[in-house]
Amino acid sequence: MSVYAVARITINDRERYAQYEQGFLEIFAQHSGEIVAVSDDAEMIEGEKDFTRLVIIRFPDREALGAWYDSPEYQQLVQHRFAASDGQIAVVPGFGSA
């Protein structure tokens, strides 16, 4: 079943965050990930916007997402994101996926 990760990120250091962005796609593609949406200007229809970037990514299953997130390559790269931003990431299963 497809699984999605939804990230709400507040970027505090754009230069350092750019280091994360530079290495992201290469590692991400190795794990069958797909970028569904990325926006620095998400429209809020309820609640207050408390982030600067919204990201939605999809993987074929939870195992693929875990293999990406836990990979040594991503864990090294993500240190740039941790240093440059604050955020929350939720993992949710696709609705009606088989």
C-alpha positions as CSV (number, residue, x, y, z in Angstrom):
1,M,0.0,0.0,0.0
2,S,1.3,3.5,-0.9
3,V,2.4,5.6,2.1
4,Y,2.8,9.3,2.2
5,A,5.0,11.6,4.3
6,V,3.7,15.0,5.0
7,A,6.2,17.5,6.2
8,R,5.6,21.0,7.6
9,I,8.9,22.8,7.8
10,T,10.1,26.2,8.9
11,I,13.3,27.1,7.3
12,N,15.5,29.3,9.5
13,D,18.8,29.2,7.5
14,R,18.2,29.2,3.8
15,E,21.9,28.7,2.9
16,R,22.3,25.6,5.1
17,Y,19.0,24.2,3.9
18,A,20.2,24.5,0.3
19,Q,22.9,22.0,1.2
20,Y,20.2,19.6,2.1
21,E,18.3,20.3,-1.1
22,Q,21.4,19.7,-3.2
23,G,21.7,16.0,-2.1
24,F,18.1,15.2,-1.6
25,L,16.9,14.0,-5.0
26,E,19.7,11.6,-5.7
27,I,19.2,9.7,-2.4
28,F,15.4,9.9,-2.6
29,A,15.2,8.4,-6.1
30,Q,17.2,5.4,-5.0
31,H,14.3,4.4,-2.8
32,S,11.4,4.7,-5.3
33,G,10.1,7.9,-3.8
34,E,7.9,10.3,-5.6
35,I,7.5,14.0,-4.8
36,V,3.8,14.8,-4.8
37,A,3.9,18.4,-3.8
38,V,6.3,21.1,-2.5
39,S,5.2,24.6,-1.7
40,D,6.7,27.6,0.1
41,D,3.3,29.4,-0.4
42,A,0.7,26.8,0.7
43,E,-2.8,28.3,0.9
44,M,-4.5,27.9,4.3
45,I,-8.2,27.3,4.4
46,E,-8.3,26.5,8.1
47,G,-6.0,27.5,10.9
48,E,-2.9,29.5,11.1
49,K,0.1,28.9,8.9
50,D,3.0,28.0,11.2
51,F,5.5,26.7,8.6
52,T,7.3,28.1,5.6
53,R,7.3,24.9,3.4
54,L,4.9,22.0,3.0
55,V,6.1,18.8,1.4
56,I,4.2,15.7,0.4
57,I,6.1,12.6,-0.8
58,R,5.0,9.1,-1.6
59,F,6.6,5.7,-1.5
60,P,5.2,2.3,-2.7
61,D,5.1,1.1,1.0
62,R,6.2,1.8,4.5
63,E,9.3,-0.4,4.1
64,A,10.5,1.8,1.2
65,L,10.0,4.9,3.2
66,G,11.9,3.5,6.1
67,A,14.7,2.3,3.9
68,W,15.1,5.9,2.6
69,Y,14.8,7.7,5.9
70,D,17.0,5.2,7.8
71,S,19.7,4.9,5.1
72,P,23.2,6.1,6.1
73,E,23.3,8.5,3.1
74,Y,20.0,10.2,4.1
75,Q,20.9,10.3,7.8
76,Q,24.1,12.1,6.9
77,L,22.3,14.5,4.6
78,V,19.4,15.3,6.9
79,Q,21.8,16.8,9.5
80,H,21.7,19.9,7.2
81,R,17.9,20.1,7.5
82,F,18.0,19.6,11.2
83,A,20.5,22.5,11.6
84,A,18.6,24.8,9.2
85,S,15.0,24.2,10.0
86,D,12.3,23.0,12.4
87,G,9.6,20.7,11.3
88,Q,7.2,17.9,11.8
89,I,6.7,14.9,9.5
90,A,3.7,12.6,9.6
91,V,3.5,9.3,7.8
92,V,0.0,8.2,6.6
93,P,-1.2,5.3,4.5
94,G,-2.8,6.0,1.1
95,F,-6.6,5.8,1.2
96,G,-8.0,2.9,-0.7
97,S,-4.5,1.8,-1.9
98,A,-4.0,-1.9,-2.5
